[in-house]
Amino acid sequence: MLSSEFGSAHRSYKLPHRYGALVMPLVLSILMTSVVSAISTALAVGITPAFVGRWLGAWGLSWMVAFPTLLAVLPLVRRIVAAVVAPPSA
């Protein structure tokens, strides 16, 4: 824990809650596009010495499309999920 490393002074290094709506699609888009582009690149060119360079290029392009797309469709996805998933019981 960070607070124990720095003595008794407690300092939070977390972003405020209001940024969660931006951070979640950011992290999701990074993880998903890296996995999908790695698989697609490996299938297209194989695991060769050129793989990493080609994968990074494919990942960068796919992330530039995926992140704004996630931001745009997330409200729709939340409505769909709310329509098919029961709310928690009180």
N, C-alpha and C positions, 0 to 999 in steps of 0.2 A: 504494500500500500504506500502511496506517495507520502502521506502525512507522517508515517513512521520513519521514513528515510530522512526527512527534513526536521526532525524534532517535534516539538509540541504544536508548532504553528500549522494549522490546517488550511490548506489552499486547494480549491477545486479547480481542476484543469478541464472540466467538461464544458461543452457549449451549452448555452441556455436552451431550455425545452423548445422554444419557438423555432429553432433551427432543425428540429427532428424531421419536419416535413420535407426538408431539402436533403438532409444527410442520409436518410433511409434510401431514397432512390439513387443517390450518388454512390453509396456503397454497393447496393444491389446491382447497378449498371456496371460498375467496375468488375465485380466478381463474375457476373453472368457472361459479360462479353469476353472476359479473359478466358474462361473455360470453353465457351462455344467457339471462339476464334482459334484457340489452340487445337481443338479437335478438328475443325474444318481445315486449318492449315496443314496439320499432320496428315490428314487424308488426301489433301490435294498434292502436297510436295514431298511427304514423307519426313522422317526425322533425319535431316541432313545437316551439314554445317550451316546452311543458309536458313534453317528453320526459325531460329530466334529472330533474325531480322525481318523475315516475312511475317512471322506471327505478330511482332510488335506493330508493324505497319497495318496489318489486318485488324488488330485489336484497337488501335487508335481510331481508325475509321469507323469501326462498328460502335465504339463507345461514343463518338461524336454524334452518331445517329440515335443510339439507345438512350442516353441520358435525357435529352429533351423530349424524346418520345415517352419515356416513363413519366416525366413531369406532366405531360399533356394527358395521358390516359389514366393516371392514378385516380383521379376523382371518379371516373367511370368504373374502374376496377373495384373501388371501395363500395360503390352502389350495387354492383353485381354481387359482391361477396355478402353485403348486408341482406340482399334479397334471398340468398340461398343458405345462409348460416343463421341459426337461431341466436338471439342475444343471450348473454349470460343470465342465469336465473338469479333473482335477488334473494 
